Amino acid sequence: MLKLSDFFGLSIDEDVSDIRPLLEALSINKEIEKTKVVTSLKKKNGTDAAIVNVGRRQQVLKLIQPLVNSDMLDYEANYYDKEINTSSDHDRRYGAEDKLLMFSIIVASTKSLKIARDDTNLPTIKLLREAKFKETRFDRLWDVLSDETSHIVSAYRKSKK
């Protein structure tokens, strides 16, 4: 089971949208690959099929749902300006939450963090922290994933008819 502290210090390459290295770094790759959804999709479509990657992303979001929906510290703009932002338990927690939210955005958006930051249709870390929307953070991220992968899911469904 993942803990918030697992995200502290997670190295996220802002130019990469492939989540597999992050899954490996968090030691959850095998767990995701063994889920019923991913296993079934891989058998029918091959390991690297687009629909399999959608299934992986769905399973990752489900796995981190409790962490994403937990209470978070309020957004602090000055955290990003500090020279050292790991000096206190508060800062370490804030940093771990930040990495969790970055990871969540990468998973849900199917984009690199760099591209996701420039996409005005995607939630920002600040927006996710403040959670000023009707649904939960998980629901918001799930909606993003659904929107970003709808063309893949639609093509998959059409091919199965």
BALOBA-451654 format. One record per residue: x, y, z of N, C-alpha, C, O in turn; residue in one letter; chain; residue number from 1. Coordinates in pm, whole numbers, plus 50000, padded with zeros to 5 digits. Layout:
% BALOBA-451654
NUTI n.east n.north  n.up ca.east ca.north ca.up c.east c.north  c.up o.east o.north  o.up code unit pos
NUTI      X       Y     Z       X        Y     Z      X       Y     Z      X       Y     Z    A    A NUM
...
% end
This chain:
% BALOBA-451654
NUTI n.east n.north  n.up ca.east ca.north ca.up c.east c.north  c.up o.east o.north  o.up code unit pos
NUTI  50084   49882 50000   50000    50000 50000  50088   50125 50000  50179   50138 50082    M    A   1
NUTI  50060   50213 49908   50138    50337 49901  50105   50430 50016  49992   50436 50065    L    A   2
NUTI  50209   50503 50058   50192    50604 50161  50236   50737 50102  50310   50741 50004    K    A   3
NUTI  50190   50845 50161   50227    50978 50113  50379   50994 50112  50434   51054 50020    L    A   4
NUTI  50446   50941 50212   50591    50955 50220  50663   50889 50103  50778   50925 50074    S    A   5
NUTI  50599   50794 50034   50660    50731 49917  50682   50831 49804  50766   50809 49716    D    A   6
NUTI  50608   50939 49806   50618    51039 49700  50722   51146 49729  50763   51220 49639    F    A   7
NUTI  50767   51155 49855   50868    51254 49890  50996   51224 49814  51050   51114 49823    F    A   8
NUTI  51044   51321 49740   51168    51305 49665  51153   51230 49534  51253   51204 49467    G    A   9
NUTI  51030   51193 49495   51008    51124 49368  51060   51211 49255  51021   51327 49242    L    A  10
NUTI  51148   51155 49175   51206    51229 49064  51114   51221 48943  51094   51114 48886    S    A  11
NUTI  51058   51335 48907   50966    51341 48793  51032   51422 48682  51061   51540 48699    I    A  12
NUTI  51056   51355 48568   51111    51423 48452  50996   51501 48388  50899   51440 48341    D    A  13
NUTI  51006   51630 48385   50896    51714 48338  50868   51701 48189  50766   51749 48141    E    A  14
NUTI  50958   51636 48114   50940    51622 47971  50890   51483 47929  50876   51457 47809    D    A  15
NUTI  50863   51395 48023   50825    51258 47990  50681   51231 48035  50643   51261 48148    V    A  16
NUTI  50603   51172 47943   50464    51139 47976  50446   50990 48008  50341   50950 48058    S    A  17
NUTI  50547   50910 47979   50541    50766 48008  50545   50745 48159  50638   50788 48226    D    A  18
NUTI  50443   50679 48212   50435    50662 48357  50511   50540 48408  50528   50525 48529    I    A  19
NUTI  50555   50454 48320   50621    50330 48366  50743   50354 48455  50756   50286 48558    R    A  20
NUTI  50833   50448 48421   50947    50471 48512  50901   50517 48651  50963   50483 48751    P    A  21
NUTI  50794   50595 48657   50742    50641 48785  50680   50525 48862  50692   50517 48985    L    A  22
NUTI  50613   50436 48792   50556    50318 48858  50667   50231 48916  50654   50176 49025    L    A  23
NUTI  50776   50219 48841   50892    50143 48891  50951   50211 49014  50983   50145 49113    E    A  24
NUTI  50966   50343 49007   51025    50417 49119  50940   50403 49246  50993   50403 49357    A    A  25
NUTI  50810   50393 49228   50718    50377 49342  50697   50230 49379  50625   50198 49474    L    A  26
NUTI  50759   50141 49303   50748    49995 49324  50604   49945 49315  50562   49859 49392    S    A  27
NUTI  50529   50001 49220   50390    49956 49201  50366   49899 49062  50253   49861 49030    I    A  28
NUTI  50470   49892 48979   50452    49845 48842  50394   49703 48838  50299   49677 48765    N    A  29
NUTI  50452   49613 48916   50403    49474 48916  50259   49465 48964  50179   49388 48911    K    A  30
NUTI  50227   49545 49065   50091    49546 49119  49990   49591 49013  49882   49532 49000    E    A  31
NUTI  50024   49692 48937   49936    49743 48831  49926   49641 48718  49816   49616 48668    I    A  32
NUTI  50038   49582 48679   50037    49485 48570  49957   49359 48604  49906   49292 48514    E    A  33
NUTI  49945   49327 48730   49872    49206 48773  49722   49229 48793  49649   49135 48821    K    A  34
NUTI  49677   49354 48780   49533    49378 48798  49456   49306 48689  49506   49284 48579    T    A  35
NUTI  49334   49270 48721   49249    49197 48628  49229   49274 48497  49234   49216 48389    K    A  36
NUTI  49206   49403 48509   49183    49487 48390  49303   49486 48297  49290   49460 48178    V    A  37
NUTI  49420   49515 48351   49541    49523 48269  49576   49386 48211  49611   49376 48093    V    A  38
NUTI  49568   49282 48291   49598    49147 48244  49507   49108 48128  49553   49055 48027    T    A  39
NUTI  49380   49134 48144   49282    49100 48040  49307   49179 47912  49304   49123 47803    S    A  40
NUTI  49330   49307 47925   49356    49391 47807  49485   49350 47736  49490   49351 47613    L    A  41
NUTI  49589   49315 47812   49715    49272 47751  49696   49143 47673  49751   49129 47563    K    A  42
NUTI  49620   49048 47727   49595    48921 47658  49527   48943 47523  49562   48879 47424    K    A  43
NUTI  49431   49033 47521   49351    49055 47401  49417   49149 47300  49390   49138 47180    K    A  44
NUTI  49502   49240 47347   49550    49347 47260  49701   49362 47251  49750   49437 47167    N    A  45
NUTI  49775   49292 47335   49920    49309 47336  49963   49407 47444  49886   49495 47484    G    A  46
NUTI  50084   49392 47489   50136    49469 47602  50138   49620 47581  50112   49696 47674    T    A  47
NUTI  50168   49663 47459   50186    49806 47436  50070   49873 47365  50084   49986 47317    D    A  48
NUTI  49955   49808 47358   49839    49868 47293  49793   49991 47370  49806   49998 47493    A    A  49
NUTI  49739   50087 47299   49694    50212 47361  49589   50186 47468  49590   50251 47573    A    A  50
NUTI  49499   50092 47444   49394    50064 47543  49453   50004 47671  49397   50024 47779    I    A  51
NUTI  49562   49934 47660   49629    49878 47778  49686   49992 47863  49678   49989 47986    V    A  52
NUTI  49742   50091 47796   49795    50207 47870  49684   50284 47940  49704   50337 48049    N    A  53
NUTI  49567   50291 47878   49452    50353 47943  49416   50274 48068  49391   50331 48174    V    A  54
NUTI  49412   50142 48055   49382    50056 48170  49482   50073 48282  49445   50076 48399    G    A  55
NUTI  49609   50083 48247   49713    50105 48348  49687   50235 48423  49691   50239 48546    R    A  56
NUTI  49661   50339 48350   49639    50470 48411  49516   50467 48502  49517   50526 48611    R    A  57
NUTI  49412   50400 48459   49292    50386 48543  49325   50314 48674  49281   50356 48781    Q    A  58
NUTI  49401   50208 48664   49435    50130 48783  49526   50209 48877  49515   50196 48999    Q    A  59
NUTI  49615   50290 48821   49702    50374 48905  49617   50476 48981  49635   50494 49102    V    A  60
NUTI  49526   50541 48911   49440    50639 48979  49359   50572 49090  49344   50629 49199    L    A  61
NUTI  49307   50454 49064   49231    50383 49168  49320   50350 49288  49276   50357 49402    K    A  62
NUTI  49445   50315 49260   49539    50281 49368  49570   50402 49456  49581   50389 49578    L    A  63
NUTI  49585   50517 49395   49623    50636 49473  49501   50716 49521  49518   50820 49585    I    A  64
NUTI  49383   50670 49491   49261    50743 49529  49257   50784 49676  49226   50900 49705    Q    A  65
NUTI  49288   50694 49771   49283    50737 49911  49380   50851 49943  49348   50941 50021    P    A  66
NUTI  49497   50848 49882   49596    50954 49905  49552   51086 49842  49563   51192 49903    L    A  67
NUTI  49501   51077 49721   49458    51196 49648  49341   51264 49719  49331   51387 49719    V    A  68
NUTI  49253   51185 49777   49134    51241 49842  49156   51278 49988  49065   51330 50053    N    A  69
NUTI  49273   51251 50041   49297    51283 50183  49314   51434 50202  49335   51507 50105    S    A  70
NUTI  49305   51478 50326   49324    51620 50356  49466   51661 50319  49562   51589 50346    D    A  71
NUTI  49477   51777 50258   49608    51828 50218  49630   51967 50278  49536   52039 50311    M    A  72
NUTI  49756   52000 50289   49792    52134 50335  49746   52237 50233  49739   52208 50114    L    A  73
NUTI  49716   52356 50280   49675    52464 50189  49790   52501 50097  49907   52484 50131    D    A  74
NUTI  49755   52551 49980   49854    52596 49882  49937   52710 49940  49884   52804 49999    Y    A  75
NUTI  50069   52700 49923   50162    52801 49973  50256   52843 49861  50349   52770 49827    E    A  76
NUTI  50231   52957 49804   50315    53005 49693  50461   53020 49734  50551   52996 49653    A    A  77
NUTI  50486   53058 49860   50624    53080 49904  50703   52949 49917  50826   52953 49923    N    A  78
NUTI  50637   52836 49922   50707    52708 49930  50800   52691 49809  50910   52637 49822    Y    A  79
NUTI  50757   52737 49694   50833    52719 49571  50947   52818 49557  51033   52802 49470    Y    A  80
NUTI  50950   52919 49643   51056    53019 49639  51166   52994 49742  51271   53057 49737    D    A  81
NUTI  51142   52902 49835   51239    52875 49940  51365   52812 49882  51359   52733 49788    K    A  82
NUTI  51477   52849 49939   51603    52789 49897  51610   52644 49945  51655   52556 49871    E    A  83
NUTI  51567   52620 50067   51560    52485 50122  51416   52462 50166  51364   52531 50253    I    A  84
NUTI  51353   52362 50102   51214    52338 50137  51192   52195 50189  51086   52136 50170    N    A  85
NUTI  51293   52143 50255   51281    52010 50316  51325   52012 50462  51355   51908 50520    T    A  86
NUTI  51329   52131 50520   51387    52144 50653  51293   52110 50767  51338   52093 50881    S    A  87
NUTI  51166   52101 50742   51071    52071 50850  50976   51959 50807  50966   51927 50689    S    A  88
NUTI  50909   51900 50903   50810    51797 50873  50701   51855 50784  50653   51788 50692    D    A  89
NUTI  50661   51978 50811   50560    52046 50731  50605   52057 50585  50528   52026 50494    H    A  90
NUTI  50730   52100 50564   50782    52114 50429  50793   51979 50358  50763   51968 50239    D    A  91
NUTI  50835   51877 50431   50846    51744 50371  50708   51691 50332  50692   51630 50226    R    A  92
NUTI  50609   51714 50417   50473    51671 50384  50422   51747 50261  50365   51689 50169    R    A  93
NUTI  50444   51878 50262   50400    51960 50149  50467   51911 50020  50402   51900 49916    Y    A  94
NUTI  50596   51882 50028   50669    51832 49911  50616   51699 49863  50604   51676 49743    G    A  95
NUTI  50585   51609 49956   50530    51479 49918  50393   51496 49854  50362   51429 49755    A    A  96
NUTI  50312   51584 49909   50180    51610 49850  50195   51668 49709  50120   51634 49619    E    A  97
NUTI  50291   51756 49693   50317    51816 49562  50353   51710 49459  50301   51710 49348    D    A  98
NUTI  50443   51620 49497   50484    51512 49405  50366   51421 49374  50349   51377 49260    K    A  99
NUTI  50284   51391 49473   50164    51310 49452  50073   51378 49350  50023   51313 49259    L    A 100
NUTI  50052   51507 49366   49964    51578 49273  50026   51588 49134  49954   51577 49035    L    A 101
NUTI  50157   51609 49125   50225    51609 48995  50207   51474 48926  50171   51465 48809    M    A 102
NUTI  50233   51369 49002   50218    51233 48952  50075   51211 48903  50054   51154 48796    F    A 103
NUTI  49978   51254 48981   49837    51236 48947  49802   51308 48817  49728   51254 48734    S    A 104
NUTI  49854   51427 48800   49827    51503 48678  49889   51433 48557  49826   51427 48451    I    A 105
NUTI  50009   51381 48570   50073    51308 48461  49992   51184 48425  49969   51157 48307    I    A 106
NUTI  49948   51111 48525   49870    50989 48501  49739   51024 48432  49704   50963 48331    V    A 107
NUTI  49667   51121 48484   49534    51154 48432  49539   51223 48296  49455   51197 48210    A    A 108
NUTI  49636   51310 48277   49639    51390 48154  49701   51316 48036  49678   51355 47921    S    A 109
NUTI  49778   51213 48061   49854    51138 47961  49962   51225 47896  50016   51191 47791    T    A 110
NUTI  49992   51336 47959   50091    51430 47906  50208   51443 48003  50200   51402 48119    K    A 111
NUTI  50316   51500 47953   50427    51530 48042  50385   51646 48132  50292   51719 48099    S    A 112
NUTI  50453   51661 48243   50420    51769 48336  50439   51905 48269  50361   51997 48293    L    A 113
NUTI  50541   51917 48188   50569    52044 48119  50451   52083 48029  50408   52198 48030    K    A 114
NUTI  50401   51989 47953   50288    52017 47864  50159   52037 47944  50079   52124 47912    I    A 115
NUTI  50140   51956 48048   50020    51967 48131  50010   52104 48198  49901   52159 48211    A    A 116
NUTI  50123   52159 48239   50123    52292 48303  50075   52401 48208  50014   52499 48252    R    A 117
NUTI  50101   52384 48079   50062    52484 47981  49919   52464 47929  49865   52552 47862    D    A 118
NUTI  49859   52351 47961   49724    52321 47913  49622   52380 48010  49607   52332 48123    D    A 119
NUTI  49553   52481 47966   49458    52551 48054  49333   52468 48084  49255   52505 48172    T    A 120
NUTI  49313   52358 48014   49197    52271 48039  49223   52171 48152  49131   52103 48197    N    A 121
NUTI  49347   52162 48196   49383    52065 48299  49391   52134 48435  49425   52252 48443    L    A 122
NUTI  49360   52060 48542   49373    52120 48675  49520   52142 48711  49607   52065 48672    P    A 123
NUTI  49544   52247 48785   49679    52276 48833  49696   52215 48972  49599   52171 49035    T    A 124
NUTI  49818   52212 49017   49844    52164 49153  49772   52253 49253  49715   52203 49351    I    A 125
NUTI  49774   52383 49229   49705    52475 49318  49555   52444 49323  49496   52438 49431    K    A 126
NUTI  49494   52425 49208   49351    52394 49202  49320   52263 49274  49221   52254 49347    L    A 127
NUTI  49403   52162 49253   49381    52033 49319  49398   52046 49471  49322   51986 49547    L    A 128
NUTI  49496   52123 49513   49516    52143 49657  49395   52212 49720  49347   52171 49826    R    A 129
NUTI  49347   52315 49654   49236    52392 49709  49104   52317 49698  49011   52342 49775    E    A 130
NUTI  49096   52224 49603   48976    52140 49583  48848   52223 49582  48751   52191 49651    A    A 131
NUTI  48850   52330 49503   48733    52417 49495  48641   52376 49380  48599   52459 49300    K    A 132
NUTI  48611   52248 49373   48518    52196 49274  48424   52100 49346  48453   52056 49457    F    A 133
NUTI  48314   52069 49282   48209    51993 49349  48249   51849 49382  48217   51799 49490    K    A 134
NUTI  48318   51785 49292   48354    51645 49314  48485   51633 49394  48545   51733 49432    E    A 135
NUTI  48527   51511 49418   48653    51488 49489  48770   51509 49392  48750   51517 49271    T    A 136
NUTI  48891   51516 49447   49009    51527 49361  49017   51407 49268  49046   51421 49149    R    A 137
NUTI  48991   51288 49323   48994    51167 49241  48895   51179 49125  48930   51150 49011    F    A 138
NUTI  48772   51221 49154   48671    51234 49048  48716   51332 48941  48695   51309 48822    D    A 139
NUTI  48777   51441 48984   48826    51543 48889  48935   51483 48800  48936   51504 48679    R    A 140
NUTI  49027   51409 48860   49135    51346 48784  49080   51236 48692  49126   51221 48579    L    A 141
NUTI  48981   51161 48740   48920    51055 48659  48853   51117 48536  48861   51062 48426    W    A 142
NUTI  48787   51231 48555   48724    51301 48443  48827   51345 48341  48804   51336 48220    D    A 143
NUTI  48942   51394 48389   49050    51435 48300  49098   51315 48219  49113   51323 48098    V    A 144
NUTI  49122   51203 48287   49166    51082 48217  49063   51037 48115  49098   51000 48003    L    A 145
NUTI  48937   51041 48151   48830    51002 48059  48829   51092 47936  48815   51044 47823    S    A 146
NUTI  48842   51221 47957   48843    51316 47845  48964   51294 47755  48953   51295 47632    D    A 147
NUTI  49079   51274 47816   49204    51261 47740  49215   51128 47664  49288   51119 47566    E    A 148
NUTI  49142   51027 47709   49153    50895 47646  49025   50851 47576  49016   50737 47531    T    A 149
NUTI  48927   50939 47567   48798    50900 47509  48813   50850 47366  48741   50757 47326    S    A 150
NUTI  48902   50908 47288   48921    50862 47151  48977   50720 47145  48943   50644 47055    H    A 151
NUTI  49062   50684 47239   49119    50549 47244  49012   50448 47285  48999   50342 47224    I    A 152
NUTI  48936   50482 47387   48830    50393 47435  48723   50376 47328  48674   50265 47306    V    A 153
NUTI  48687   50483 47262   48586    50478 47155  48633   50388 47040  48557   50305 46990    S    A 154
NUTI  48757   50405 46998   48813    50322 46890  48818   50176 46932  48789   50087 46852    A    A 155
NUTI  48854   50151 47057   48859    50014 47108  48720   49951 47106  48704   49837 47062    Y    A 156
NUTI  48621   50024 47152   48484    49971 47154  48433   49942 47014  48367   49841 46991    R    A 157
NUTI  48464   50030 46921   48421    50011 46781  48487   49888 46719  48425   49816 46641    K    A 158
NUTI  48612   49865 46754   48683    49750 46700  48633   49617 46755  48655   49512 46694    S    A 159
NUTI  48567   49621 46869   48517    49498 46934  48377   49461 46886  48327   49354 46919    K    A 160
NUTI  48314   49548 46809   48177    49519 46760  48180   49430 46640  48074   49395 46586    K    A 161
% end
